[in-house]
């Protein structure tokens, strides 16, 4: 999950505006990831502080409803 989320982050990291990049990451995860996978990723973020996640990705995930 972490690797997949970071790959999405790599794509959106090319966006010049960091807020837009975070919104793109969050939107992609919200739209295309199964709810169970999103919940696992959010639990990982909560339980470990986002260990292994790119900081941009971790910030984006914090905006998702838990």
HUVENUR-V699099 format. One record per helix or strand of 3 or more residues. SS is the DSSP state (H for helix, E for strand). FROM is the first residue (numbers start at 1). TO is the last residue. Records with the same first field share a line. If there is no record, write none. Layout:
SS->FROM-TO / FROM-TO
//
This chain:
H->2-12 / 18-32 / 35-48 / 55-61
//
